[in-house]
Amino acid sequence: MDPIADFLTRIRNANLRQKDRIDVPLSNLKAEIARILKDEGFIANYKTIFNEKRFGTLRVFLKYSPTKEAVIRGIKRVSRPGLRIYRSYSDIPRVRGGFAVTILTTPKGLLTDRQAREKKVGGEVLCQVW
């Protein structure tokens, strides 16, 4: 029912099993979340794959330390279909003392908590990654 929660759960489960990559059905929102995770250094890379019927797949390559320790320590869905969480830019939560990244959907697109505070825009708090 919730494709974003499914995407985050697949990342969480693949990290626990130390998988190299995951494949999820493609959507623009998932691709933007993957872009932010790559920019913040949580995943190695991502790419979109289209098959002959034009159904897209998002392939996410997970990142590990040289000792095979997962870079993503935790990932949490905040706003969900049954309870949407909206925050103004001054009320965006700082998680783990600022070491985590909060991803928001704003009128200016998907932004991290730092970018949203700089641009002074609020929005729906999608997830937190640390």
For each residue, the residues with C-beta under 8 A, 3 or more apart:
1: 81
2: 5 6 77 80 81
3: 6 7 25 27 29 30
4: 7 8 29 30 33 77 126 127
5: 2 8 9 77 80
6: 2 3 9 10 24
7: 3 4 10 11 24 30 33
8: 4 5 11 12 75 76 77 127
9: 5 6 12 13
10: 6 7 13 14 22 24
11: 7 8 14 15 22 43 60 62 72 75
12: 8 9 15 16 72 75
13: 9 10 16 17
14: 10 11 17 18 19 21 22 62
15: 11 12 18 19 62 70 72
16: 12 13 70
17: 13 14
18: 14 15 64 68 70
19: 14 15 22 62
20: 61 62
21: 14 59 60 61 62
22: 10 11 14 19 59 60 62
23: 49 57 58 59 60
24: 6 7 10 30 57 58 60
25: 3 30 55 56 57 58
26: 30 31 48 55 56 57 58
27: 3 30 31 58
28: 31 32
29: 3 4 32 33 105 110
30: 3 4 7 24 25 26 27 33 34 58
31: 26 27 28 34 35 46 48 58
32: 28 29 35 36 109 110
33: 4 7 29 30 36 37 103 110 126 127
34: 30 31 37 38 43 46 58 60
35: 31 32 38 39 46 110
36: 32 33 39 40 101 103 110 112
37: 33 34 40 42 43 46 60 129
38: 34 35 41 42 43 44 45 46
39: 35 36
40: 36 37 101 112 129
41: 38 63 71
42: 37 38 63 71 72 101 129
43: 11 34 37 38 46 60 61 62 63 71 72
44: 38 61 62 63
45: 38 60 61
46: 31 34 35 37 38 43 58 59 60 61
47: 58 59
48: 26 31 56 57 58 59
49: 23 56 57 58 59
50: 54 55 56 57
51: 54 55 57
52:
53:
54: 50 51
55: 25 26 50 51
56: 25 26 48 49 50
57: 23 24 25 26 48 49 50 51
58: 23 24 25 26 27 30 31 34 46 47 48 49
59: 21 22 23 46 47 48 49
60: 11 21 22 23 24 34 37 43 45 46
61: 20 21 43 44 45 46
62: 11 14 15 19 20 21 22 43 44 70 71 72
63: 41 42 43 44 71 72
64: 18 68 69 70 71
65: 68 69 70 71
66:
67:
68: 18 64 65
69: 64 65
70: 15 16 18 62 64 65 73
71: 41 42 43 62 63 64 65
72: 11 12 15 42 43 62 63 75 129 130
73: 70 130
74: 100 128 129 130
75: 8 11 12 72 127 128 129 130
76: 8 127 128 129
77: 2 4 5 8 80 126 127
78: 85 102 125 126 127 128
79: 83 84 85 86 124 125 126
80: 2 5 77 83 84
81: 1 2 84
82:
83: 79 80
84: 79 80 81 124
85: 78 79 124 125
86: 79 122 123 124 125
87: 91 92 93 104 122 123 125
88: 91 92 122
89: 92 116 117 119 120 121 122
90: 122
91: 87 88 122
92: 87 88 89 102 104 113 116 117 122 125
93: 87 102 113 125 128
94: 97 98 113
95: 98 99 100 102 128 130
96: 99 100 130
97: 94
98: 94 95
99: 95 96 130
100: 74 95 96 128 129 130
101: 36 40 42 112 113 128 129 130
102: 78 92 93 95 112 113 125 127 128
103: 33 36 110 111 112 113 125 126 127 128 129
104: 87 92 110 111 112 113 116 122 123 124 125 126
105: 29 109 110 123 124 126
106: 109 110 111 116 119 121 122 123 124
107: 121 123
108: 111 119 121
109: 32 105 106
110: 29 32 33 35 36 103 104 105 106 126
111: 103 104 106 108 115 116 119 121 123
112: 36 40 101 102 103 104 115 116
113: 92 93 94 101 102 103 104 116 117
114: 117 118
115: 111 112 118 119
116: 89 92 104 106 111 112 113 119 120 121 122 123
117: 89 92 113 114 120
118: 114 115
119: 89 106 108 111 115 116
120: 89 116 117
121: 89 106 107 108 111 116
122: 86 87 88 89 90 91 92 104 106 116
123: 86 87 104 105 106 107 111 116
124: 79 84 85 86 104 105 106
125: 78 79 85 86 87 92 93 102 103 104 128
126: 4 33 77 78 79 103 104 105 110
127: 4 8 33 75 76 77 78 102 103
128: 74 75 76 78 93 95 100 101 102 103 125
129: 37 40 42 72 74 75 76 100 101 103
130: 72 73 74 75 95 96 99 100 101
